[in-house]
């Protein structure tokens, strides 16, 4: 039985990390931090930038990351990239919104204006040149070309990108036990990755082979030296964004 209050993202990429846990609360990434600060969760699978911003603790060795292409963090655009002037960020996101800004501003030298929308139900590029989607919403067929931001980050920096971490508040009295529970869940999820992919494929109405490839080839779950280096570089770029997001 899960003795902790756990909250996670409702997306395919988070499912291997909660395998076997009970009564998990699902929220978009942008709403998970509030559960932690309000004491409504012991641990949340929260956007990595929230951990950096607030100085929260995180479980060592676990992350939602990608070495390159993600298939699930996409900047859809109806004009050529150099012509982008107005961008709709995803209101459900934190890390990927910052990533989109870094790629547009630092890699392409653009200074677009940003608005925030929720593309969960429907992606629209009305009144914008580009729009970001994250998670399962990115799997829907679209009419516009897109830039995979995991690919763009890898080409720009040569590093993996870390999207999310298991965060908990400093001084948690049972931090060691909490970390052990989450590491065990990760081990179960990776051991049973085929079953996780098949189950989630039914929920999402996607081919099981696609889900398995996504969970084994696109997304990685270790926070090793390469991922930590990527996270440190991301923090450096994110802190330089203006207006500041810290």
Backbone torsions as a table, in degrees:
resi	resn	phi	psi	omega
1	UNK	NA	136.3	178.0
2	UNK	-75.7	118.2	-175.7
3	UNK	-95.0	2.2	-179.8
4	UNK	-115.9	157.7	174.0
5	UNK	-90.1	115.9	-174.3
6	UNK	-117.9	137.1	175.3
7	UNK	-128.7	143.0	-174.6
8	UNK	-146.0	172.8	175.6
9	UNK	-75.8	153.4	-179.0
10	UNK	-88.9	16.4	-171.6
11	UNK	-96.2	161.1	178.1
12	UNK	-54.5	-40.4	-173.5
13	UNK	-66.6	-18.4	178.7
14	UNK	-90.8	-13.3	-170.8
15	UNK	-63.6	-39.0	178.7
16	UNK	-62.9	-22.3	-177.1
17	UNK	-85.2	-7.5	-180.0
18	UNK	-119.5	13.7	-176.6
19	UNK	-59.1	124.7	178.5
20	UNK	86.7	-6.5	177.4
21	UNK	-81.7	146.8	-177.4
22	UNK	-105.9	150.7	172.8
23	UNK	54.8	41.6	176.8
24	UNK	-73.2	134.9	177.9
25	UNK	-93.8	129.3	-176.9
26	UNK	-106.4	131.1	176.9
27	UNK	-146.4	155.6	172.4
28	UNK	-62.1	156.1	-178.1
29	UNK	-52.7	-37.8	-176.0
30	UNK	-68.2	-14.6	-177.4
31	UNK	-107.7	-3.6	-175.3
32	UNK	-75.7	-36.6	-178.2
33	UNK	-60.0	-35.6	-179.7
34	UNK	-64.4	-33.0	177.4
35	UNK	-65.4	-38.3	-179.5
36	UNK	-67.4	-49.5	-177.1
37	UNK	-67.8	-27.0	178.9
38	UNK	-84.2	-2.0	-179.8
39	UNK	76.4	17.7	-179.0
40	UNK	-92.3	-1.8	176.5
41	UNK	-148.6	142.9	174.1
42	UNK	-79.0	-34.5	-179.9
43	UNK	-147.0	144.1	178.4
44	UNK	-132.6	141.1	175.1
45	UNK	-84.8	84.0	-165.5
46	UNK	-104.7	158.3	176.3
47	UNK	-53.5	136.4	-177.3
48	UNK	-58.0	-34.3	-178.2
49	UNK	-66.7	-26.0	176.6
50	UNK	-68.8	-37.3	176.0
51	UNK	-63.6	-44.1	179.1
52	UNK	-65.0	-40.5	-175.7
53	UNK	-69.4	-40.3	-173.2
54	UNK	-99.8	-11.0	-178.6
55	UNK	72.5	27.7	178.0
56	UNK	-71.0	158.1	171.3
57	UNK	-76.8	158.1	174.2
58	UNK	-143.3	154.6	-178.1
59	UNK	-70.9	122.4	-178.3
60	UNK	-62.8	145.2	170.8
61	UNK	83.0	-3.1	-177.8
62	UNK	-122.1	135.4	176.2
63	UNK	-157.7	163.2	162.2
64	UNK	-103.2	113.2	-173.0
65	UNK	-139.8	174.3	173.4
66	UNK	-145.8	137.3	176.8
67	UNK	-75.9	-16.1	-178.4
68	UNK	-170.9	-119.6	-177.5
69	UNK	-55.9	137.4	-178.1
70	UNK	-109.2	-34.5	-170.0
71	UNK	71.8	-5.2	-174.2
72	UNK	-131.3	2.9	174.0
73	UNK	-127.9	99.1	-168.4
74	UNK	-128.3	136.9	172.2
75	UNK	-105.6	102.8	-179.8
76	UNK	-80.9	136.7	-175.9
77	UNK	-141.4	141.9	-179.5
78	UNK	-104.2	-3.7	172.5
79	UNK	-125.7	165.7	176.7
80	UNK	-60.5	146.9	-175.0
81	UNK	-51.0	-44.4	-178.6
82	UNK	-64.7	-14.1	-177.0
83	UNK	-98.7	2.7	-178.4
84	UNK	-67.7	126.8	-180.0
85	UNK	-123.2	-22.2	-177.0
86	UNK	-140.7	127.2	-171.8
87	UNK	-127.9	134.7	172.9
88	UNK	-95.9	110.8	172.7
89	UNK	-79.3	164.9	-176.1
90	UNK	-94.2	119.7	-175.8
91	UNK	-66.1	-15.7	177.8
92	UNK	-82.4	-9.5	-170.7
93	UNK	-104.6	159.8	168.0
94	UNK	-129.5	-62.2	-178.0
95	UNK	-62.6	-44.3	-175.7
96	UNK	-70.5	-30.8	173.8
97	UNK	-61.4	-45.2	178.3
98	UNK	-64.9	-40.3	178.7
99	UNK	-60.4	-44.1	178.9
100	UNK	-58.9	-43.1	179.0
101	UNK	-64.0	-42.4	-179.8
102	UNK	-61.5	-46.2	-178.5
103	UNK	-64.4	-46.5	-178.3
104	UNK	-66.2	-42.2	-173.0
105	UNK	-85.5	-40.3	-175.7
106	UNK	-90.9	-40.9	-178.4
107	UNK	-80.6	-42.0	-175.1
108	UNK	-102.6	-5.7	177.2
109	UNK	67.8	27.8	-178.1
110	UNK	-94.5	160.3	175.0
111	UNK	-134.4	65.0	-177.3
112	UNK	-75.4	164.8	169.7
113	UNK	-89.5	148.1	-175.8
114	UNK	-119.4	139.8	169.1
115	UNK	-125.9	169.8	-178.9
116	UNK	-124.4	131.0	179.2
117	UNK	-138.3	168.9	177.1
118	UNK	-112.3	104.7	-178.9
119	UNK	-91.1	14.4	-173.9
120	UNK	-57.8	-44.1	-177.4
121	UNK	-88.7	-36.0	-175.9
122	UNK	-156.3	132.0	176.5
123	UNK	-87.5	129.2	177.5
124	UNK	-131.2	137.2	173.2
125	UNK	-110.1	23.2	177.2
126	UNK	-65.0	127.5	177.4
127	UNK	68.0	9.2	174.7
128	UNK	-134.1	160.1	177.4
129	UNK	-91.1	-22.7	-177.0
130	UNK	-153.5	155.9	179.3
131	UNK	-146.7	142.5	-179.1
132	UNK	-94.7	139.5	167.7
133	UNK	-128.0	147.8	176.6
134	UNK	-129.3	162.7	173.0
135	UNK	63.3	-148.7	-172.9
136	UNK	-64.0	-25.9	178.6
137	UNK	-60.3	-26.5	-179.7
138	UNK	-72.9	-14.8	-178.5
139	UNK	-79.9	-14.6	-179.4
140	UNK	-69.1	141.2	175.6
141	UNK	-60.1	138.9	-179.2
142	UNK	-125.4	164.7	-176.8
143	UNK	-98.3	-9.6	-175.9
144	UNK	-112.3	154.1	171.5
145	UNK	-66.6	161.4	-178.7
146	UNK	-145.4	156.4	173.2
147	UNK	-103.7	119.9	175.2
148	UNK	-76.2	116.5	-172.0
149	UNK	-74.0	-23.5	172.7
150	UNK	-65.8	-42.9	176.0
151	UNK	-63.1	-44.8	-177.9
152	UNK	-62.3	-41.1	178.7
153	UNK	-64.3	-44.5	-179.8
154	UNK	-61.7	-43.7	179.6
155	UNK	-66.6	-33.2	-177.5
156	UNK	-77.3	-38.4	-171.2
157	UNK	-117.7	-22.1	-173.3
158	UNK	76.7	11.9	-176.8
159	UNK	-116.6	157.3	167.6
160	UNK	-68.5	163.5	175.5
161	UNK	-116.3	136.4	179.0
162	UNK	-103.9	119.2	-177.5
163	UNK	-92.8	-39.7	-172.3
164	UNK	-147.5	154.9	179.0
165	UNK	-137.9	154.6	172.0
166	UNK	-80.3	107.2	-175.7
167	UNK	-103.9	148.1	172.2
168	UNK	-147.2	162.1	-175.3
169	UNK	-74.9	142.9	175.2
170	UNK	-56.4	141.4	178.8
171	UNK	82.9	10.5	178.4
172	UNK	-57.5	127.3	-172.7
173	UNK	-68.2	-17.8	-178.5
174	UNK	-125.5	39.0	-175.5
175	UNK	-59.0	-40.0	-178.3
176	UNK	-64.5	-44.5	178.0
177	UNK	-64.9	-41.4	179.4
178	UNK	-59.5	-46.6	177.9
179	UNK	-60.6	-39.4	179.9
180	UNK	-64.6	-42.1	178.5
181	UNK	-60.4	-43.3	-177.4
182	UNK	-73.7	-33.4	175.6
183	UNK	-67.8	-37.9	177.2
184	UNK	-64.9	-39.7	177.7
185	UNK	-62.8	-43.0	177.3
186	UNK	-60.5	-45.6	-179.3
187	UNK	-60.3	-42.4	177.8
188	UNK	-62.4	-45.4	-177.1
189	UNK	-62.4	-41.2	-179.5
190	UNK	-72.5	-34.7	177.5
191	UNK	-66.5	-33.6	-176.5
192	UNK	-109.5	32.2	-172.2
193	UNK	-60.7	-33.2	177.6
194	UNK	-64.3	-42.6	179.2
195	UNK	-68.1	-39.4	177.1
196	UNK	-61.1	-45.5	-179.5
197	UNK	-62.0	-43.2	-179.0
198	UNK	-65.6	-42.3	179.1
199	UNK	-63.6	-47.6	-177.4
200	UNK	-71.4	-28.4	176.4
201	UNK	-60.8	-39.7	177.1
202	UNK	-64.8	-43.8	-179.4
203	UNK	-62.9	-41.4	-175.8
204	UNK	-90.9	-8.0	-177.2
205	UNK	58.9	48.6	178.5
206	UNK	-123.8	157.8	176.0
207	UNK	-62.5	138.2	179.5
208	UNK	-60.8	-34.8	179.8
209	UNK	-64.7	-37.3	177.1
210	UNK	-63.7	-46.1	-178.7
211	UNK	-63.8	-40.8	179.2
212	UNK	-65.6	-43.1	178.6
213	UNK	-62.6	-40.6	178.5
214	UNK	-61.2	-45.2	-176.3
215	UNK	-76.1	-17.9	-176.9
216	UNK	-112.8	-24.0	-176.5
217	UNK	-111.6	-34.0	-176.8
218	UNK	-91.4	-43.3	-175.5
219	UNK	-107.4	140.2	174.3
220	UNK	-123.4	159.7	-171.4
221	UNK	-124.4	11.4	177.7
222	UNK	-101.3	146.5	172.2
223	UNK	-113.1	84.6	-179.3
224	UNK	-102.8	-168.0	-178.1
225	UNK	-58.0	-40.9	-178.9
226	UNK	-66.8	-42.1	179.0
227	UNK	-66.7	-40.1	178.7
228	UNK	-64.3	-38.1	177.2
229	UNK	-64.6	-40.4	176.7
230	UNK	-64.3	-38.9	179.5
231	UNK	-67.1	-40.6	178.1
232	UNK	-63.7	-39.7	178.6
233	UNK	-67.9	-40.9	176.6
234	UNK	-58.9	-44.2	179.2
235	UNK	-60.9	-41.3	-179.2
236	UNK	-62.5	-46.1	178.2
237	UNK	-66.5	-40.8	-177.3
238	UNK	-65.6	-38.4	179.4
239	UNK	-67.6	-21.0	179.9
240	UNK	-87.4	-8.4	179.7
241	UNK	-64.8	142.9	176.7
242	UNK	-133.6	129.2	2.4
243	UNK	-66.7	153.8	-173.3
244	UNK	-65.4	144.5	174.1
245	UNK	-108.2	7.1	177.4
246	UNK	-104.9	NA	NA
